[in-house]
Amino acid sequence: MLEQDTYALTDPRELRSLIQGHGWATLITAADDGPVVSHLPVLLDHDGSGSDGVDDAGDVPAVVGHLARADAELHRLGERKVAVVIQGPHGYVSPSMYEAVPYVPTWNYVVVHLHGQPDILDAEATYDVLRRTVDHFETARPKPWSLDSVTPYARSIAPHTTGFRLKPTRVVAKHKLSQEKPRDIAARVADALAGDDPHRNPELADAMRKALVTGV
């Protein structure tokens, strides 16, 4: 990914918020015969206190996740360095949204790449990741479902998964949100994305407006 100071995302709180809110990730490993790619849910790791630390200052925390054991074997997970890509809000920007010329289409987006070598979790720690993953995505439901409601079945299939923890040794994050455009034009794009445009994208509009306020 092209790294540009204009679009660099470095605030640990923003990075935590991105990971917390967009847990569907891409795991990439460079193998001898080409890249191995999997898609999986990831969570912020907690610090032992039970807190994910979304509002804490400091470095980007570790992430935890799980994937099918067969996929983990293809990745040789734990033996090689990986990249975990977490995609935030993104979308097409039409030149007509600028209400000015000359412009061409572009794509605005927020993304973070976490690089490092993951640690494989033991059976009990993997099961804890499975439970936490369910709890995380069930939270918004009126009556959250719990893995504990099917413990015998869940325990029987858990060995077919592999849990991991990745403490990144390198983080590359970018939020390309029209920061290089004049503020009034960037605001028009955000308004279009929040309105009734065919490419309506309220989440991307919110991210753009936040960047306009903070100036980064």
LUMVO-348983 format. One record per residue (C-alpha): x, y, z. Coordinates in nm, 4 decimals. Layout:
east, north, up
X, Y, Z
...
//
This chain:
east, north, up
0.0000, 0.0000, 0.0000
0.1304, 0.3438, -0.0915
0.2159, 0.5309, 0.2286
0.1429, 0.9047, 0.2171
0.1746, 1.1458, 0.5082
-0.1459, 1.3228, 0.4010
-0.3491, 1.0073, 0.4614
-0.1535, 0.8450, 0.7454
-0.3661, 0.7181, 1.0343
-0.1553, 0.6951, 1.3499
-0.3827, 0.7732, 1.6457
-0.3991, 0.4521, 1.8559
-0.7576, 0.5273, 1.9612
-0.8666, 0.5587, 1.5991
-0.6900, 0.2357, 1.5116
-0.8572, 0.0540, 1.8016
-1.1948, 0.1921, 1.6976
-1.1388, 0.0746, 1.3398
-1.0496, -0.2780, 1.4521
-1.3325, -0.2889, 1.7054
-1.5932, -0.1801, 1.4531
-1.4792, -0.3782, 1.1474
-1.3845, -0.7238, 1.2606
-1.3957, -0.9073, 0.9270
-1.0301, -0.9306, 0.8222
-0.8053, -1.0753, 0.5545
-0.5067, -1.2846, 0.6624
-0.2193, -1.3070, 0.4131
0.0899, -1.5267, 0.4365
0.3742, -1.5356, 0.1859
0.4345, -1.9020, 0.1019
0.7003, -2.0539, -0.1225
0.4509, -2.1206, -0.4023
0.2562, -1.7955, -0.3659
0.0425, -1.6096, -0.1138
-0.2083, -1.7887, 0.1092
-0.5187, -1.5803, 0.1810
-0.7997, -1.6400, 0.4289
-1.0920, -1.4327, 0.5570
-1.1826, -1.4420, 0.9240
-1.3120, -1.2413, 1.2206
-1.0625, -1.0733, 1.4530
-1.0983, -0.8931, 1.7856
-0.8880, -0.6579, 1.9900
-0.7018, -0.8614, 2.2470
-0.7715, -0.7736, 2.6084
-0.4982, -0.6951, 2.8589
-0.5979, -0.9531, 3.1148
-0.8429, -0.7201, 3.2861
-1.1250, -0.8150, 3.0499
-1.1087, -0.4780, 2.8763
-1.0347, -0.4417, 2.5066
-0.8839, -0.1012, 2.5751
-1.0614, 0.0826, 2.2933
-1.0392, 0.4126, 2.4819
-0.6859, 0.3606, 2.6111
-0.3835, 0.5483, 2.4858
-0.0641, 0.3716, 2.3846
0.0378, 0.1356, 2.1103
-0.1975, -0.0605, 1.8913
-0.2905, -0.3709, 2.0910
-0.2664, -0.7290, 1.9788
-0.5538, -0.8898, 1.7934
-0.6888, -1.2399, 1.8342
-0.8756, -1.4505, 1.5842
-0.9521, -1.7999, 1.4713
-0.9796, -1.9949, 1.1485
-1.0347, -2.3512, 1.0405
-0.7485, -2.5766, 1.1410
-0.7045, -2.6831, 0.7774
-0.6627, -2.3179, 0.6760
-0.4152, -2.2610, 0.9584
-0.2095, -2.5520, 0.8275
-0.2077, -2.4024, 0.4767
-0.0751, -2.0782, 0.6245
0.1716, -2.2678, 0.8446
0.0382, -2.0289, 1.1034
0.2877, -1.9458, 1.3728
0.5871, -2.0269, 1.1528
0.5739, -1.7347, 0.9113
0.5115, -1.3627, 0.9179
0.1642, -1.2548, 0.8137
-0.0326, -0.9429, 0.7310
-0.3812, -0.8931, 0.8710
-0.5808, -0.6409, 0.6679
-0.8806, -0.4751, 0.8317
-1.0973, -0.2660, 0.6003
-1.3051, 0.0180, 0.7409
-1.5597, 0.2343, 0.5582
-1.4896, 0.2754, 0.1878
-1.6668, 0.3727, -0.1311
-1.6700, 0.5236, -0.4767
-1.6532, 0.9016, -0.5159
-1.7981, 1.0429, -0.8383
-1.6591, 1.3679, -0.9853
-2.0147, 1.5024, -0.9852
-2.0052, 1.5066, -0.6043
-1.7382, 1.7782, -0.6094
-1.9586, 2.0255, -0.7966
-1.6349, 2.1637, -0.9390
-1.3881, 2.0872, -1.2190
-1.1561, 1.9337, -1.3165
-1.1802, 1.6134, -1.1116
-1.1817, 1.2412, -1.1831
-1.3366, 0.9487, -0.9933
-1.1612, 0.8091, -0.6877
-1.2167, 0.5680, -0.4020
-1.2099, 0.6849, -0.0410
-1.1304, 0.4343, 0.2310
-0.9974, 0.3551, 0.5757
-0.7733, 0.0511, 0.6259
-0.5074, -0.0886, 0.8576
-0.2418, -0.3526, 0.7882
-0.1028, -0.5379, 1.0911
0.2273, -0.7156, 1.0250
0.3952, -0.9748, 1.2452
0.4268, -1.3397, 1.3356
0.1243, -1.4752, 1.5240
0.1346, -1.7014, 1.8261
-0.0824, -2.0128, 1.8167
-0.3224, -2.0442, 2.1104
-0.3848, -2.3615, 2.3057
-0.7235, -2.5332, 2.3077
-0.8674, -2.3422, 2.6023
-0.7455, -2.0036, 2.4806
-0.8873, -2.0815, 2.1359
-1.2238, -2.1642, 2.2877
-1.2135, -1.8337, 2.4771
-1.1588, -1.6534, 2.1455
-1.4567, -1.8372, 1.9967
-1.6743, -1.7339, 2.2902
-1.5578, -1.3726, 2.2807
-1.6116, -1.3542, 1.9050
-1.9718, -1.4677, 1.9424
-2.0315, -1.2254, 2.2295
-1.8811, -0.9362, 2.0309
-2.1056, -0.9812, 1.7284
-2.4153, -1.0709, 1.9298
-2.3974, -0.7606, 2.1507
-2.6150, -0.5470, 1.9234
-2.8940, -0.8049, 1.9039
-3.2028, -0.7571, 2.1255
-3.1515, -1.1026, 2.2758
-2.7850, -1.1954, 2.2326
-2.7169, -1.5601, 2.1671
-2.4422, -1.7244, 2.3728
-2.2020, -2.0042, 2.2851
-2.2616, -2.1326, 2.6376
-2.6120, -2.2342, 2.5289
-2.4612, -2.5161, 2.3200
-2.1485, -2.5936, 2.5196
-2.1262, -2.9695, 2.4474
-2.1627, -2.9166, 2.0713
-1.9316, -2.6135, 2.0671
-1.6667, -2.8054, 2.2603
-1.6913, -3.0934, 2.0134
-1.6195, -2.8790, 1.7057
-1.3744, -2.6327, 1.8630
-1.0740, -2.8636, 1.8021
-1.1269, -2.8139, 1.4290
-1.0338, -2.4465, 1.4687
-0.7037, -2.2754, 1.5455
-0.6857, -1.9621, 1.7544
-0.4020, -1.7108, 1.7313
-0.2762, -1.3877, 1.8824
-0.0926, -1.1288, 1.6762
0.1046, -0.8509, 1.8421
0.1963, -0.6395, 1.5392
0.5589, -0.5448, 1.4888
0.4614, -0.3064, 1.2076
0.1392, -0.1151, 1.1535
0.0458, 0.0681, 0.8343
-0.2860, 0.2508, 0.8442
-0.4426, 0.4915, 0.6007
-0.7571, 0.7007, 0.5833
-0.7916, 0.8507, 0.2370
-1.0875, 1.0818, 0.2890
-1.0367, 1.3744, 0.0468
-0.8025, 1.5531, 0.2890
-0.6087, 1.6926, -0.0082
-0.9178, 1.8663, -0.1444
-1.0360, 2.2137, -0.0382
-1.2510, 2.1822, 0.2735
-1.5694, 2.3055, 0.1037
-1.5338, 2.0492, -0.1759
-1.4608, 1.7638, 0.0667
-1.7695, 1.8709, 0.2628
-1.9814, 1.8487, -0.0546
-1.8614, 1.4922, -0.1097
-1.9523, 1.4001, 0.2468
-2.2964, 1.5582, 0.2044
-2.3530, 1.3641, -0.1177
-2.2508, 1.0363, 0.0457
-2.4848, 1.1068, 0.3375
-2.7752, 1.2077, 0.1131
-2.9716, 1.0350, -0.1616
-2.6856, 0.9834, -0.4080
-2.6895, 0.6413, -0.5817
-2.3554, 0.5753, -0.4103
-2.4934, 0.6743, -0.0713
-2.2519, 0.5725, 0.2040
-2.3335, 0.7264, 0.5461
-2.0484, 0.5515, 0.7263
-1.7926, 0.6881, 0.4808
-1.9557, 1.0321, 0.5064
-1.9159, 1.0223, 0.8860
-1.5491, 0.9282, 0.8522
-1.4929, 1.2171, 0.6097
-1.6643, 1.4661, 0.8378
-1.4539, 1.3504, 1.1296
-1.1384, 1.4030, 0.9233
-1.2594, 1.7527, 0.8317
-1.3061, 1.8395, 1.1995
-0.9750, 1.6971, 1.3189
-0.7787, 1.8150, 1.0170
-0.6054, 1.4780, 0.9800
//
